[in-house]
């Protein structure tokens, strides 16, 4: 009985009183595209440094430290 009431309450249609501007997608793209580009550029520039640091740590942990 309770499940049926819960399902009926969830499936009850309601009016949507919201409006999304048609150009919202363009605004989101203008916001997210430079952020994505900055993250990718940062990753490309730091990839070698991060890789060298991680490999150095792994060599030290495995006991094969370079002299």
BELSUL-V177571 format. One record per residue. N is the residue number from 1. SS is DSSP state (2 for helix, 1 for strand, 0 for the rest). PHI is phi as a letter, one per 30 degrees, with the letter a starting at -180 (999 if undefined). D_LAST is the distance of its C-alpha to the last C-alpha in Angstrom with 2 decimals. Layout:
n:N ss:SS phi:PHI d_last:D_LAST
n:N ss:SS phi:PHI d_last:D_LAST
This chain:
n:1 ss:0 phi:999 d_last:74.74
n:2 ss:2 phi:d d_last:71.95
n:3 ss:2 phi:d d_last:69.69
n:4 ss:2 phi:d d_last:72.47
n:5 ss:2 phi:d d_last:72.91
n:6 ss:2 phi:d d_last:69.21
n:7 ss:2 phi:d d_last:69.04
n:8 ss:2 phi:d d_last:72.18
n:9 ss:2 phi:d d_last:70.72
n:10 ss:2 phi:d d_last:67.47
n:11 ss:0 phi:d d_last:69.29
n:12 ss:0 phi:d d_last:71.88
n:13 ss:0 phi:d d_last:71.76
n:14 ss:0 phi:b d_last:71.34
n:15 ss:0 phi:d d_last:71.81
n:16 ss:0 phi:c d_last:68.74
n:17 ss:0 phi:c d_last:69.33
n:18 ss:0 phi:c d_last:66.15
n:19 ss:0 phi:b d_last:65.70
n:20 ss:0 phi:c d_last:62.56
n:21 ss:0 phi:d d_last:62.84
n:22 ss:0 phi:d d_last:62.44
n:23 ss:0 phi:c d_last:59.84
n:24 ss:2 phi:d d_last:57.54
n:25 ss:2 phi:d d_last:55.34
n:26 ss:2 phi:d d_last:54.93
n:27 ss:2 phi:d d_last:54.04
n:28 ss:2 phi:d d_last:51.43
n:29 ss:2 phi:d d_last:49.96
n:30 ss:2 phi:d d_last:49.81
n:31 ss:2 phi:d d_last:47.97
n:32 ss:2 phi:d d_last:45.54
n:33 ss:2 phi:d d_last:44.70
n:34 ss:2 phi:d d_last:42.92
n:35 ss:2 phi:d d_last:41.03
n:36 ss:2 phi:d d_last:39.89
n:37 ss:2 phi:d d_last:38.96
n:38 ss:2 phi:d d_last:36.92
n:39 ss:2 phi:d d_last:34.99
n:40 ss:2 phi:d d_last:34.30
n:41 ss:2 phi:d d_last:33.28
n:42 ss:2 phi:d d_last:30.92
n:43 ss:2 phi:d d_last:29.35
n:44 ss:2 phi:d d_last:29.00
n:45 ss:2 phi:d d_last:27.39
n:46 ss:2 phi:c d_last:24.95
n:47 ss:2 phi:d d_last:24.20
n:48 ss:2 phi:d d_last:21.07
n:49 ss:2 phi:d d_last:19.66
n:50 ss:2 phi:d d_last:20.63
n:51 ss:2 phi:d d_last:19.18
n:52 ss:2 phi:d d_last:15.71
n:53 ss:2 phi:d d_last:15.86
n:54 ss:2 phi:d d_last:17.21
n:55 ss:2 phi:d d_last:14.76
n:56 ss:2 phi:d d_last:11.80
n:57 ss:2 phi:d d_last:14.01
n:58 ss:2 phi:d d_last:14.82
n:59 ss:2 phi:d d_last:11.35
n:60 ss:2 phi:d d_last:10.95
n:61 ss:2 phi:d d_last:14.50
n:62 ss:2 phi:d d_last:14.24
n:63 ss:0 phi:i d_last:11.47
n:64 ss:0 phi:c d_last:9.21
n:65 ss:0 phi:d d_last:6.47
n:66 ss:0 phi:d d_last:3.78
n:67 ss:0 phi:c d_last:0.00
